[in-house]
Amino acid sequence: MPGCHYQSRIRESEKMNNNWISTADRLPDQREFIESYVRSAYAAEFLVTIEGADKATTLYYSQTGVWFDETGEPYKVVAWMPLPERYKG
């Protein structure tokens, strides 16, 4: 099946980078977008690394491919991952 090898390599890369996904490899797909949107109830929110930053933060992702904060300020994101489930203790 075409593309399977490529997808397998991306998944392998994600495991090697502690589940961080490079924006050069891929962006959130429709399923990830919807799951994140439902969890946040405001917009699709993800854990991201911003270009030049020394620590991760959360940003929102639009279906037009823009990463932005709560004020609408856009950012250049180099890697992302879905937010973990909240603590239920």
N, CA, C and O atoms as a GROMACS GRO file, in nm:
protein
  356
    1MET      N    1   0.085  -0.118   0.000
    1MET     CA    2   0.000   0.000   0.000
    1MET      C    3   0.090   0.125   0.000
    1MET      O    4   0.173   0.139   0.090
    2PRO      N    5   0.077   0.213  -0.097
    2PRO     CA    6   0.161   0.333  -0.104
    2PRO      C    7   0.144   0.421   0.019
    2PRO      O    8   0.032   0.439   0.069
    3GLY      N    9   0.253   0.475   0.066
    3GLY     CA   10   0.248   0.565   0.180
    3GLY      C   11   0.263   0.496   0.315
    3GLY      O   12   0.294   0.561   0.415
    4CYS      N   13   0.240   0.364   0.320
    4CYS     CA   14   0.249   0.292   0.447
    4CYS      C   15   0.390   0.297   0.504
    4CYS      O   16   0.409   0.317   0.624
    5HIS      N   17   0.490   0.280   0.418
    5HIS     CA   18   0.629   0.286   0.463
    5HIS      C   19   0.660   0.424   0.520
    5HIS      O   20   0.724   0.436   0.623
    6TYR      N   21   0.613   0.526   0.452
    6TYR     CA   22   0.636   0.664   0.496
    6TYR      C   23   0.570   0.687   0.632
    6TYR      O   24   0.632   0.744   0.721
    7GLN      N   25   0.445   0.644   0.649
    7GLN     CA   26   0.374   0.660   0.776
    7GLN      C   27   0.442   0.582   0.887
    7GLN      O   28   0.449   0.629   1.001
    8SER      N   29   0.493   0.465   0.855
    8SER     CA   30   0.564   0.384   0.953
    8SER      C   31   0.690   0.456   1.000
    8SER      O   32   0.722   0.453   1.119
    9ARG      N   33   0.762   0.521   0.909
    9ARG     CA   34   0.884   0.595   0.944
    9ARG      C   35   0.850   0.716   1.032
    9ARG      O   36   0.925   0.747   1.124
   10ILE      N   37   0.740   0.782   1.004
   10ILE     CA   38   0.698   0.896   1.087
   10ILE      C   39   0.667   0.848   1.228
   10ILE      O   40   0.712   0.910   1.325
   11ARG      N   41   0.592   0.740   1.242
   11ARG     CA   42   0.559   0.686   1.375
   11ARG      C   43   0.686   0.646   1.450
   11ARG      O   44   0.697   0.669   1.570
   12GLU      N   45   0.782   0.588   1.379
   12GLU     CA   46   0.910   0.550   1.438
   12GLU      C   47   0.983   0.674   1.489
   12GLU      O   48   1.039   0.672   1.599
   13SER      N   49   0.982   0.780   1.411
   13SER     CA   50   1.046   0.906   1.448
   13SER      C   51   0.979   0.966   1.572
   13SER      O   52   1.048   1.019   1.659
   14GLU      N   53   0.847   0.958   1.581
   14GLU     CA   54   0.774   1.011   1.696
   14GLU      C   55   0.817   0.939   1.823
   14GLU      O   56   0.837   1.003   1.926
   15LYS      N   57   0.832   0.807   1.817
   15LYS     CA   58   0.874   0.730   1.934
   15LYS      C   59   1.014   0.772   1.979
   15LYS      O   60   1.040   0.782   2.099
   16MET      N   61   1.103   0.798   1.885
   16MET     CA   62   1.240   0.836   1.917
   16MET      C   63   1.246   0.976   1.977
   16MET      O   64   1.342   1.008   2.047
   17ASN      N   65   1.148   1.061   1.952
   17ASN     CA   66   1.145   1.198   2.001
   17ASN      C   67   1.044   1.217   2.114
   17ASN      O   68   0.985   1.324   2.127
   18ASN      N   69   1.024   1.112   2.195
   18ASN     CA   70   0.930   1.118   2.308
   18ASN      C   71   0.791   1.164   2.266
   18ASN      O   72   0.727   1.241   2.336
   19ASN      N   73   0.746   1.117   2.153
   19ASN     CA   74   0.613   1.146   2.098
   19ASN      C   75   0.598   1.286   2.041
   19ASN      O   76   0.488   1.324   2.000
   20TRP      N   77   0.706   1.365   2.036
   20TRP     CA   78   0.699   1.494   1.968
   20TRP      C   79   0.694   1.469   1.819
   20TRP      O   80   0.766   1.384   1.767
   21ILE      N   81   0.610   1.543   1.750
   21ILE     CA   82   0.594   1.529   1.606
   21ILE      C   83   0.644   1.657   1.541
   21ILE      O   84   0.595   1.766   1.571
   22SER      N   85   0.741   1.644   1.454
   22SER     CA   86   0.794   1.761   1.385
   22SER      C   87   0.689   1.816   1.288
   22SER      O   88   0.622   1.739   1.219
   23THR      N   89   0.674   1.947   1.284
   23THR     CA   90   0.579   2.006   1.189
   23THR      C   91   0.628   1.986   1.046
   23THR      O   92   0.551   1.998   0.952
   24ALA      N   93   0.757   1.955   1.030
   24ALA     CA   94   0.810   1.924   0.897
   24ALA      C   95   0.760   1.787   0.851
   24ALA      O   96   0.747   1.762   0.731
   25ASP      N   97   0.732   1.697   0.947
   25ASP     CA   98   0.681   1.564   0.913
   25ASP      C   99   0.532   1.566   0.886
   25ASP      O  100   0.485   1.512   0.786
   26ARG      N  101   0.456   1.629   0.978
   26ARG     CA  102   0.312   1.636   0.959
   26ARG      C  103   0.249   1.732   1.060
   26ARG      O  104   0.311   1.768   1.159
   27LEU      N  105   0.127   1.770   1.032
   27LEU     CA  106   0.047   1.856   1.120
   27LEU      C  107  -0.069   1.772   1.174
   27LEU      O  108  -0.092   1.662   1.124
   28PRO      N  109  -0.141   1.821   1.273
   28PRO     CA  110  -0.254   1.743   1.325
   28PRO      C  111  -0.352   1.706   1.213
   28PRO      O  112  -0.390   1.791   1.132
   29ASP      N  113  -0.393   1.579   1.212
   29ASP     CA  114  -0.491   1.538   1.112
   29ASP      C  115  -0.632   1.570   1.164
   29ASP      O  116  -0.647   1.620   1.275
   30GLN      N  117  -0.731   1.540   1.084
   30GLN     CA  118  -0.868   1.577   1.120
   30GLN      C  119  -0.913   1.512   1.251
   30GLN      O  120  -0.977   1.576   1.333
   31ARG      N  121  -0.879   1.385   1.270
   31ARG     CA  122  -0.916   1.315   1.393
   31ARG      C  123  -0.852   1.381   1.515
   31ARG      O  124  -0.920   1.405   1.615
   32GLU      N  125  -0.723   1.409   1.508
   32GLU     CA  126  -0.652   1.473   1.619
   32GLU      C  127  -0.708   1.613   1.646
   32GLU      O  128  -0.722   1.655   1.761
   33PHE      N  129  -0.740   1.684   1.539
   33PHE     CA  130  -0.798   1.817   1.552
   33PHE      C  131  -0.931   1.810   1.628
   33PHE      O  132  -0.953   1.886   1.722
   34ILE      N  133  -1.018   1.721   1.585
   34ILE     CA  134  -1.151   1.708   1.647
   34ILE      C  135  -1.140   1.663   1.792
   34ILE      O  136  -1.207   1.719   1.879
   35GLU      N  137  -1.056   1.562   1.821
   35GLU     CA  138  -1.039   1.514   1.959
   35GLU      C  139  -0.989   1.626   2.049
   35GLU      O  140  -1.036   1.641   2.162
   36SER      N  141  -0.895   1.704   2.000
   36SER     CA  142  -0.839   1.814   2.079
   36SER      C  143  -0.942   1.924   2.098
   36SER      O  144  -0.951   1.983   2.206
   37TYR      N  145  -1.018   1.952   1.995
   37TYR     CA  146  -1.121   2.057   2.002
   37TYR      C  147  -1.228   2.020   2.104
   37TYR      O  148  -1.271   2.105   2.183
   38VAL      N  149  -1.271   1.896   2.103
   38VAL     CA  150  -1.374   1.849   2.196
   38VAL      C  151  -1.322   1.859   2.340
   38VAL      O  152  -1.398   1.898   2.429
   39ARG      N  153  -1.197   1.825   2.362
   39ARG     CA  154  -1.139   1.829   2.497
   39ARG      C  155  -1.128   1.972   2.548
   39ARG      O  156  -1.151   1.996   2.667
   40SER      N  157  -1.092   2.066   2.462
   40SER     CA  158  -1.069   2.204   2.504
   40SER      C  159  -1.198   2.285   2.510
   40SER      O  160  -1.213   2.369   2.599
   41ALA      N  161  -1.290   2.262   2.420
   41ALA     CA  162  -1.418   2.333   2.408
   41ALA      C  163  -1.402   2.478   2.362
   41ALA      O  164  -1.502   2.548   2.346
   42TYR      N  165  -1.280   2.524   2.340
   42TYR     CA  166  -1.257   2.659   2.287
   42TYR      C  167  -1.198   2.650   2.147
   42TYR      O  168  -1.249   2.712   2.053
   43ALA      N  169  -1.093   2.574   2.134
   43ALA     CA  170  -1.025   2.554   2.006
   43ALA      C  171  -0.939   2.429   2.020
   43ALA      O  172  -0.924   2.377   2.131
   44ALA      N  173  -0.883   2.381   1.911
   44ALA     CA  174  -0.798   2.263   1.915
   44ALA      C  175  -0.665   2.301   1.979
   44ALA      O  176  -0.585   2.374   1.920
   45GLU      N  177  -0.641   2.250   2.101
   45GLU     CA  178  -0.522   2.288   2.178
   45GLU      C  179  -0.422   2.173   2.182
   45GLU      O  180  -0.459   2.057   2.201
   46PHE      N  181  -0.294   2.206   2.162
   46PHE     CA  182  -0.187   2.107   2.160
   46PHE      C  183  -0.068   2.156   2.241
   46PHE      O  184  -0.052   2.276   2.263
   47LEU      N  185   0.014   2.062   2.285
   47LEU     CA  186   0.142   2.094   2.347
   47LEU      C  187   0.240   2.118   2.233
   47LEU      O  188   0.250   2.036   2.142
   48VAL      N  189   0.313   2.229   2.236
   48VAL     CA  190   0.400   2.264   2.123
   48VAL      C  191   0.537   2.314   2.169
   48VAL      O  192   0.555   2.355   2.284
   49THR      N  193   0.631   2.309   2.077
   49THR     CA  194   0.760   2.375   2.093
   49THR      C  195   0.765   2.484   1.987
   49THR      O  196   0.755   2.457   1.867
   50ILE      N  197   0.780   2.607   2.032
   50ILE     CA  198   0.787   2.723   1.943
   50ILE      C  199   0.931   2.742   1.899
   50ILE      O  200   1.024   2.721   1.977
   51GLU      N  201   0.950   2.780   1.775
   51GLU     CA  202   1.085   2.804   1.722
   51GLU      C  203   1.160   2.901   1.814
   51GLU      O  204   1.112   3.011   1.842
   52GLY      N  205   1.279   2.860   1.860
   52GLY     CA  206   1.363   2.944   1.945
   52GLY      C  207   1.332   2.937   2.093
   52GLY      O  208   1.404   2.998   2.173
   53ALA      N  209   1.229   2.864   2.134
   53ALA     CA  210   1.191   2.856   2.276
   53ALA      C  211   1.268   2.745   2.346
   53ALA      O  212   1.310   2.648   2.283
   54ASP      N  213   1.288   2.760   2.480
   54ASP     CA  214   1.359   2.655   2.554
   54ASP      C  215   1.265   2.560   2.627
   54ASP      O  216   1.311   2.462   2.686
   55LYS      N  217   1.135   2.586   2.625
   55LYS     CA  218   1.042   2.494   2.690
   55LYS      C  219   0.911   2.487   2.612
   55LYS      O  220   0.880   2.574   2.530
   56ALA      N  221   0.838   2.381   2.639
   56ALA     CA  222   0.711   2.360   2.570
   56ALA      C  223   0.602   2.448   2.630
   56ALA      O  224   0.612   2.493   2.744
   57THR      N  225   0.498   2.470   2.552
   57THR     CA  226   0.382   2.545   2.597
   57THR      C  227   0.260   2.490   2.523
   57THR      O  228   0.273   2.398   2.443
   58THR      N  229   0.144   2.545   2.548
   58THR     CA  230   0.026   2.505   2.472
   58THR      C  231  -0.015   2.618   2.379
   58THR      O  232  -0.006   2.736   2.414
   59LEU      N  233  -0.060   2.580   2.261
   59LEU     CA  234  -0.114   2.674   2.164
   59LEU      C  235  -0.235   2.609   2.099
   59LEU      O  236  -0.257   2.489   2.110
   60TYR      N  237  -0.312   2.691   2.032
   60TYR     CA  238  -0.427   2.643   1.956
   60TYR      C  239  -0.386   2.627   1.810
   60TYR      O  240  -0.294   2.694   1.762
   61TYR      N  241  -0.457   2.538   1.741
   61TYR     CA  242  -0.429   2.512   1.600
   61TYR      C  243  -0.558   2.529   1.521
   61TYR      O  244  -0.662   2.475   1.558
   62SER      N  245  -0.550   2.605   1.413
   62SER     CA  246  -0.669   2.626   1.329
   62SER      C  247  -0.668   2.530   1.211
   62SER      O  248  -0.563   2.478   1.174
   63GLN      N  249  -0.783   2.507   1.154
   63GLN     CA  250  -0.792   2.420   1.037
   63GLN      C  251  -0.724   2.482   0.915
   63GLN      O  252  -0.704   2.414   0.814
   64THR      N  253  -0.688   2.609   0.924
   64THR     CA  254  -0.616   2.673   0.813
   64THR      C  255  -0.465   2.658   0.830
   64THR      O  256  -0.388   2.708   0.748
   65GLY      N  257  -0.421   2.588   0.938
   65GLY     CA  258  -0.279   2.560   0.956
   65GLY      C  259  -0.203   2.662   1.038
   65GLY      O  260  -0.080   2.665   1.034
   66VAL      N  261  -0.274   2.748   1.112
   66VAL     CA  262  -0.208   2.852   1.192
   66VAL      C  263  -0.206   2.809   1.339
   66VAL      O  264  -0.308   2.765   1.393
   67TRP      N  265  -0.091   2.823   1.404
   67TRP     CA  266  -0.076   2.802   1.548
   67TRP      C  267  -0.089   2.938   1.614
   67TRP      O  268  -0.024   3.033   1.572
   68PHE      N  269  -0.173   2.950   1.719
   68PHE     CA  270  -0.195   3.080   1.781
   68PHE      C  271  -0.224   3.067   1.930
   68PHE      O  272  -0.263   2.960   1.977
   69ASP      N  273  -0.206   3.178   2.005
   69ASP     CA  274  -0.235   3.178   2.148
   69ASP      C  275  -0.376   3.231   2.173
   69ASP      O  276  -0.451   3.256   2.079
   70GLU      N  277  -0.411   3.249   2.302
   70GLU     CA  278  -0.547   3.291   2.337
   70GLU      C  279  -0.581   3.431   2.289
   70GLU      O  280  -0.699   3.467   2.284
   71THR      N  281  -0.481   3.511   2.254
   71THR     CA  282  -0.508   3.646   2.201
   71THR      C  283  -0.514   3.647   2.048
   71THR      O  284  -0.543   3.750   1.988
   72GLY      N  285  -0.486   3.532   1.985
   72GLY     CA  286  -0.487   3.523   1.840
   72GLY      C  287  -0.351   3.547   1.776
   72GLY      O  288  -0.338   3.544   1.654
   73GLU      N  289  -0.248   3.570   1.860
   73GLU     CA  290  -0.111   3.592   1.810
   73GLU      C  291  -0.057   3.464   1.747
   73GLU      O  292  -0.056   3.360   1.813
   74PRO      N  293  -0.014   3.468   1.620
   74PRO     CA  294   0.039   3.347   1.555
   74PRO      C  295   0.184   3.318   1.596
   74PRO      O  296   0.259   3.410   1.631
   75TYR      N  297   0.222   3.190   1.592
   75TYR     CA  298   0.357   3.146   1.628
   75TYR      C  299   0.408   3.046   1.527
   75TYR      O  300   0.331   2.977   1.460
   76LYS      N  301   0.541   3.038   1.516
   76LYS     CA  302   0.607   2.938   1.432
   76LYS      C  303   0.637   2.818   1.522
   76LYS      O  304   0.723   2.826   1.610
   77VAL      N  305   0.567   2.709   1.501
   77VAL     CA  306   0.581   2.589   1.582
   77VAL      C  307   0.669   2.490   1.507
   77VAL      O  308   0.652   2.469   1.387
   78VAL      N  309   0.765   2.428   1.579
   78VAL     CA  310   0.855   2.331   1.516
   78VAL      C  311   0.818   2.187   1.550
   78VAL      O  312   0.854   2.095   1.476
   79ALA      N  313   0.747   2.166   1.662
   79ALA     CA  314   0.705   2.032   1.700
   79ALA      C  315   0.579   2.041   1.787
   79ALA      O  316   0.554   2.143   1.851
   80TRP      N  317   0.501   1.934   1.787
   80TRP     CA  318   0.375   1.934   1.861
   80TRP      C  319   0.342   1.793   1.908
   80TRP      O  320   0.401   1.695   1.862
   81MET      N  321   0.247   1.784   2.000
   81MET     CA  322   0.190   1.656   2.041
   81MET      C  323   0.053   1.683   2.103
   81MET      O  324   0.027   1.793   2.152
   82PRO      N  325  -0.034   1.583   2.100
   82PRO     CA  326  -0.164   1.601   2.166
   82PRO      C  327  -0.144   1.621   2.316
   82PRO      O  328  -0.048   1.570   2.373
   83LEU      N  329  -0.235   1.693   2.379
   83LEU     CA  330  -0.230   1.709   2.524
   83LEU      C  331  -0.260   1.574   2.589
   83LEU      O  332  -0.340   1.496   2.538
   84PRO      N  333  -0.194   1.546   2.702
   84PRO     CA  334  -0.228   1.421   2.773
   84PRO      C  335  -0.365   1.434   2.838
   84PRO      O  336  -0.418   1.545   2.853
   85GLU      N  337  -0.422   1.322   2.876
   85GLU     CA  338  -0.548   1.324   2.950
   85GLU      C  339  -0.524   1.393   3.084
   85GLU      O  340  -0.414   1.386   3.137
   86ARG      N  341  -0.625   1.458   3.137
   86ARG     CA  342  -0.612   1.525   3.266
   86ARG      C  343  -0.600   1.422   3.378
   86ARG      O  344  -0.644   1.307   3.363
   87TYR      N  345  -0.543   1.463   3.488
   87TYR     CA  346  -0.529   1.377   3.606
   87TYR      C  347  -0.667   1.351   3.666
   87TYR      O  348  -0.747   1.444   3.682
   88LYS      N  349  -0.695   1.227   3.697
   88LYS     CA  350  -0.828   1.191   3.749
   88LYS      C  351  -0.818   1.129   3.887
   88LYS      O  352  -0.890   1.034   3.919
   89GLY      N  353  -0.728   1.181   3.970
   89GLY     CA  354  -0.704   1.122   4.103
   89GLY      C  355  -0.796   1.170   4.210
   89GLY      O  356  -0.785   1.127   4.324
   0.00000   0.00000   0.00000
